[in-house]
Amino acid sequence: MKSGNVFWMEIPKAIIASAANIEEGSTLQIKPEGLGKFTIKLAK
């Protein structure tokens, strides 16, 4: 089982790779919802 630090360090790589088309000025919010679960919200 990964530690919280490792888990959160690995997420940004996926976000950068999959969210390269996000408009400038947008805010990407990550909300943890328990072990290994999280939601990503895009706010303009």
N, C-alpha and C positions, 0 to 999 in steps of 0.2 A: 504494500500500500504506500502510495506516495505521500510525502509530507506536504503540508499546505504551501510551503515556500516553493518547492519544486513544481507543484501543480500550477501555481500562479506565474511562475517564470516561463513555463512552456506555452501558456495560452497566448501571449502577445505575438508569438511567431505565427500562429494560425490566423490571428486577427489581421496582421499585416498582410499575409498572403491572400486571404479571402476578401479583404475589405479595401483593396487597393483603389477601388473606384469610388470610395466615399468622398463626397463633396467637401471642399475646404469649408471650415466653419462649423462642420457637424461635430457632435460630441458622441463618443462611443462609451456607453456605460455598461459595466459588468456587475451583475448582482449574484453573489453566491447564494445557493439554496440548499446547502447540505453537501455531503461528501461526493465529490466528483460531478456535482450538478450546478449549473449556472445558467443565467439568461443574459443575452447581450441585447441592449436596447440602443437604437440609433435615434438621436434627437437632433433636430436642426435648429 
